[in-house]
Amino acid sequence: VPITLQDLTALDPDNVAEELTFTVSRPKNGYVALASDPSRPILNFTQADLESGSVHFRHDGTSTPRASFDVVVVDKAGASSGAAQTVNVAVR
């Protein structure tokens, strides 16, 4: 399932998209991957990856109709978005 900018995005006037890094934690019923290597789970991606459509969520195939992961965004200077936020994924 592609993760779109409507699903997840970060804005920071002091940084370009390549300097905004998302860190994934606590994936449930699947994992985050890049389109270029969908079988390899990743823990980090950038706003630029999101903008290019490269970030996907891969469901693990269980019968559970819901999946999720937590995410925090950090900029080049190390400023963070705060506590991790949960991204819910509807599995169809």
PyMOL commands that set and color helices and strands:
alter all, ss='L'
color gray80, all
select helices_A, chain A and resi 17-19+47-51
alter helices_A, ss='H'
color red, helices_A
select strands_A, chain A and resi 21-28+30-34+44-46+55-59+66-74+85-90
alter strands_A, ss='S'
color yellow, strands_A
deselect
rebuild
show_as cartoon
